[in-house]
């Protein structure tokens, strides 16, 4: 039968079928767009946060098993004596001026900035400089005019453990921890969105996700005191 002989009603446009096809195409395009956005956002956030994620994963192990690593404590001491004229001048100025003078000498001689804590009495002044993986301190002997510096380091493992916890690491590192955590959440959310989009093609997706949720819950309920 030739095309010309096909009945007119069979070649007529079917509006319902056309609308259904358009809706399916629109849905497919929307899904593809979400997939592209999710992949882009996921790999971008993963690239930025990869090193931070690796660092906090490794230090999670070192924190969880401190007995695996031997502390490598090292202590450095040094004494600086103020010239007699400077010491005499120091005794005659106000307390605020005394503090400023001592902080200037400490920064110049030992490279230390603002102390975390300052204690004083009639015999000595104590300046505390805690830092990740160790601590430094300076004691000023009022009578002798001596600055006694001592720095203790507990090794690289102690350093990275303190950085993991943000212990004595300052505001900038604290912000880095927050940003790293946000990136981790962002990676997880975009990764979950990708799982939702591609789960129909991988039957094992949700059983594995459920297993990842179930295992820590069982460990907590059964084994945690």
N, C-alpha and C positions, 0 to 999 in steps of 0.2 A: 504494500500500500504506500503510495507516495505521500509526502508531507502535505501536499495540497488536499489530499483526501481525508486527513485526520479531522474528526469532528471538531467544530469550533469550541464546544464546551470543555473538551479535554485539554485544549491549549490555553484556556483562559487562566488569568492570574488568580492564585489562591491567596487572599489576604491573610488568612489565619496562619498558613504555613510560612509566609514571608515574615510575619511579625514574630513568630516563634524562632525562626532562623536568626533574625536580627537580635532578639533577646539573648539567644545562646552565644552569638558572636560578641555581644556587649559584655556578657558575663565572662567569656573567655579572655577578652581583652583586659577587663578589669583584674582578673586573676593574674594574667601575665604581667600587668603593670605592678601589682602588689609584689609579685615574685621578683621583678627587677629591682624594685625599691628595697625589698628585704635583703636581697643578695648584696646590693651595693652598700647598704647601711651596715650589714653584718660583717662584710670583709673589711670595710673601712674602720669600724670600731675595733675589730679584731687586730688589725694591723697596728693601730695606735696603742691598744691596751695589751698587746701580746707580751711584751717584756715585763710589764707590771704584773700580769697574771702569772707568768713564769716565776717571777721573784717571790710573790706572796704564796705561791704553791710550794716552792722549795722551802721557804722559811716556815711554812706551816708544818712541814716534816721536822725541821730542826727544832722547832719549839715543842713539838709533840714527843720528841725523843732526845732530851738533853743528855741522857746517859751515853748516847752514841758518840758524843764529841767531848774531847778533853779540853778543859779550859787552859788557855795559854796566857796566863797573867804576866804582865810586864809592868814594872814600876820605874819611873824616872824621877829623880829628885835633883833640886838645884837651889842654891841659896844666893840671894843678892842683898848686899848691904848698902843702905843709903849712905852717901857721904855725910860726914859729921855736920857740915853746914846745913845740908838739906834736912837732916834729922832734927837739928836744933830749930830750924824754921818750922818744921812740921809740928813740933811741940807747942809752938806759940800761936798757931792759927786756929780758926774755928773748926768745929767738927765737920761741917760741910766741905770746907776747904781741905781738911785732912783727907777726907774720902776721895775727893777729886784728884788730889795729888797721888794717892796710892793707886787709884785706878789707872791713872796715866802711866805710872811706872810699871804696873803689872801688864798693861797692854803692850808697852814698849819692850819689856824684857822677856815676856812669856807668850806674847801673841794672843792673849785672852781678852775677850770683850766684856760685856756686862755680866756680872755673876748672877746666878739664880738666887742665891741667898747670901746675906751678910750678917754676921754676928760679931759683937764686940764687947769687951769689958776693959777694965783698967790695965790688964796685962797684955792682951793681944786682940788683933782683929782677924776674923776668919772669913774668907771668901770661897764660896762653893760654886764649882762649875761642872755639874753633872752633864754627861753627853752619852750618846748611844755607844754601848760597849765599854764604858769606863767612866772615870770621873777625874777631875782635876781640882786641886784646892791650893789656896795660898794663905799662909798664916803670917801675919805681921807681928813681930815682937816689938812692943812699944819701947821697952827699955833698951834693947840692943839696936833697934832700927834695922832689923833683918826681915827680909821677905823670903819665906821658906816655901818653895814650890814643889808640889808632888803630883804626878800624873800616873794613873793606873789604867791599863787597858787589859780587857779580858779576852782579846782575840777576835778574829773575824766572824766566828759563829755568833758570839755574843753581840757583836755589832749589828749583824743582819737581823737577829732576833729582836733587838731593841727597835730597829727601824720598822720591822713588821708591826710592832705594837705602838709605834709613834712615841716611844719613851724618850724624853729629853731631846727630841729631834726638831723642835721649833714649829712655827706656824706654817712655813712654806711646805715642809714635809707632810704636815697634817693635811694641808690642802691637797697634796699629791695623793695621799691615801683616799681622801674623799672622791677625787676625780677618778681614780682607779676603780673604786667601788661602783661608781656610776657607770663607767664603761663596762664593767663586768655585768651589771644588771641589763644594760643596753644590749650587750652581746647575747645574753640569755633570752631576752624578749624577742629579738630579731631571729635568733636561732629557733625559738619555739614557733614563731610565725612561719618560718620556712618548713618546719615539720608539719604544720597544719596544711600548708599548700601542697606538699609532696607526699603526705601520708597515704592518700589513695593508691599511689604507685608502689608503696612499700608496706606490706602487711605487718611487718615486725615493729613499725615505728612506735605505736602506742603501748604495746606490751613492754618494750624496752624503757619507754618513759615511765610507765607504771612501776617497773622494777626499780628504776632509779629513785622513785618516791618511796616505795615500799621498804627497801633495804634499810635506810637510815631510821625509819619509823620502827621497824622490828628491833633493830639494834638498841634503840633508845628504850623501848618498852620492856624488852627481855633482859638486856645486859647492863643498862645503866642503873646504878643503885638509886 
